[in-house]
Amino acid sequence: MNFIKKNWKGVLLCLMIAIPSWILGKIFPIVGGPVFAILLGMVITLLVSDKSALQSGITFVSKKILQYAVILLGFGMNLSVILQTGKQSLPIILATITTSLVVAWVLHKILHVPGKISTLIGVGSSICGGSAIAATADDEEVAQSISVIFFFNMLAALFFPMLGTVLGFSQTSGEAFGIFAGTAVNDTSSVTAAASTWDSMYNLGSATLDKAVTVKLTRTLAIIPITLVLAFLRTRMEQTDHNKVDFKKIFPMFILYFIIASIITTIAVNFGVPAAVFNPLKTLSKFFIVLAMSAIGLNTNIVKLVKTGAKPLLLGFSCWIGITCMSLLMQHVLGLW
């Protein structure tokens, strides 16, 4: 009961954005529901002066509902596909992570960006929005770094589908663009937004979305050791009790549930259950993504971001461009595009 009392206003606002965005996405598939939800959320958040009564519900939708969407995507995905995709995308994942870390370190030295912020932006850009490293950082540092990362995530979600068309990615298969979105965009929300938009543009069902999310989750699993090492190093250097690493915060448990959902699907299909049985769950997953995007839009304050300073923005931009170029180069080298 307390959960409903605390969250209902924010959840209701997200629904009021998500439902028309879902409808608009059906009418204008070239744009897609997730992009409409992000844009509407970004406009509405500028008009709402006080979000204190709404923030708890908005945060719940942006975090938990998105995770539920990813878990539901696991239903209807065969485990062998997940393993194959992970193996195929691993070289690209390692190359993009290395590129972002090197760029962040070099610009940290050149621009004299504070070490903690440059680490958060560098690791966050290449891994998972900085959420894991944020477990050992101060709130102000996290807020500034995440704002920078999310800004470029929004740009990726809005412009990568157009970039994919210009670059000549296959419009009959979601494989090439799915790998690109899964390796070049760091946050799950923006990965799903870009991939869903590509699916809508070329009537691919959820082929691109399935591919992109699988690559993204493989990427998240691949960097857990890096995240843990960095978190422990920071804790050891600071030698303070309040900065102890909380493994539950670092490890993204929803990935395990996604894999479990895929195992259930694989077993069911092998026993003769039609794959179409899982279609309603995949449709619900897509709506949850639009719902989560409305919350992401509401949490993105562009005016506040610009005021935080030019150097972190330049660092984030450089990491973003480096990751994008490396992802495209590796795909070309490996013959995937």
C-alpha positions, 0 to 999 in steps of 0.5 A, spaced: 500 500 500 505 504 501 508 503 494 502 505 491 501 511 495 509 513 494 509 511 486 502 512 483 503 519 481 509 518 477 507 512 474 500 515 472 504 521 468 509 516 465 503 512 462 499 519 460 506 520 456 507 512 454 500 511 451 499 516 446 507 515 444 505 508 443 499 510 438 503 515 435 509 510 434 504 505 430 501 511 426 509 514 424 513 507 425 519 511 422 519 515 428 517 509 433 514 509 440 520 510 444 523 516 441 516 519 441 516 518 449 523 520 450 521 527 446 515 528 450 518 526 457 523 531 455 518 537 453 514 536 459 519 536 464 521 543 462 514 545 464 513 541 471 517 546 476 516 541 482 517 533 481 518 531 488 511 528 488 512 525 482 520 523 482 519 516 486 514 513 481 518 516 475 525 513 478 521 506 479 519 506 471 525 508 468 529 503 472 524 497 474 519 497 468 525 497 463 528 491 467 522 487 466 521 489 459 528 486 458 526 480 462 520 479 458 524 479 451 527 473 454 521 469 452 521 467 445 529 467 444 532 461 443 538 460 448 543 458 442 541 464 439 544 468 445 550 464 445 552 465 438 550 472 438 555 473 444 561 470 441 560 474 435 560 480 438 565 479 443 571 482 439 567 488 438 565 489 445 572 489 447 574 494 442 569 499 444 571 498 451 578 499 450 577 505 446 573 509 451 577 508 456 583 510 452 580 516 450 577 518 457 584 517 460 588 521 454 582 527 455 583 527 463 590 529 462 589 534 456 583 537 459 584 536 466 577 533 468 577 531 475 579 523 475 573 521 478 568 524 473 573 522 467 573 515 470 565 515 470 564 518 463 569 513 460 567 507 463 560 509 463 560 510 456 563 504 454 559 499 459 552 501 462 551 508 463 556 508 469 551 505 474 556 500 476 561 505 478 556 509 481 556 505 487 562 507 489 562 515 487 559 521 490 552 523 488 554 530 485 559 526 481 554 521 479 549 526 477 554 530 473 557 524 469 550 520 468 547 527 465 553 527 460 552 520 458 544 520 458 545 526 453 549 522 448 544 516 449 538 520 447 542 523 441 544 516 439 537 513 440 534 519 436 539 519 430 542 512 430 536 509 426 537 515 420 545 514 421 544 506 419 540 508 413 545 512 410 550 507 412 546 502 408 545 497 413 540 491 411 533 493 411 531 486 411 535 483 417 536 486 424 542 483 425 547 489 422 543 494 426 542 490 432 550 489 433 551 496 432 546 499 437 548 493 442 555 495 442 555 503 440 550 505 445 551 504 452 545 504 456 540 499 455 534 504 455 537 507 449 539 501 445 532 498 446 529 505 443 534 505 437 533 498 435 525 498 436 525 504 432 529 500 426 524 495 427 518 500 426 521 503 420 522 496 416 517 492 419 522 487 422 517 485 428 522 485 434 528 482 430 533 488 431 531 489 438 532 481 440 539 482 437 541 489 440 538 487 447 542 480 447 549 484 444 548 489 450 547 484 455 553 480 453 557 486 453 554 488 460 556 481 462 563 481 459 565 488 463 563 485 470 570 484 472 572 490 469 567 494 474 569 490 480 576 491 479 575 499 478 570 499 484 575 495 489 581 499 487 577 506 488 575 503 495 582 501 497 585 508 495 579 512 499 579 507 505 573 509 508 567 505 510 561 509 507 564 507 500 564 499 501 562 496 494 555 493 494 555 487 490 548 487 489 548 494 486 554 492 481 551 486 479 545 487 474 541 481 476 535 482 471 540 479 466 540 472 470 532 473 469 533 474 462 537 468 461 532 464 465 526 466 461 530 464 455 532 457 458 524 456 459 523 458 452 528 454 449 525 448 453 518 449 451 520 450 444 524 443 444 518 440 447 513 442 441 510 449 444 509 454 438 513 460 438 507 464 437 505 463 444 510 468 447 508 473 442 503 477 447 509 477 452 514 480 447 508 486 445 508 487 453 515 488 453 515 493 447 510 497 451 514 497 457 520 500 453 516 506 451 513 506 458 520 506 460 522 511 455 517 516 458 521 516 464 528 517 461 525 523 458 522 526 464 529 525 468 533 528 462 534 536 463 538 539 457 538 546 460 541 543 467 546 539 463 549 545 459 550 549 465 554 543 468 560 545 464 563 544 457 569 539 459 565 533 461 561 534 455 567 534 450 569 528 454 563 525 453 562 527 446 569 524 444 568 517 448 561 517 444 564 518 437 570 513 439 565 508 441 561 509 435 567 509 430 570 503 433 564 499 433 563 500 425 570 499 424 570 492 427 563 490 424 566 492 417 573 488 419 569 482 421 565 482 415 558 483 419 557 490 415 
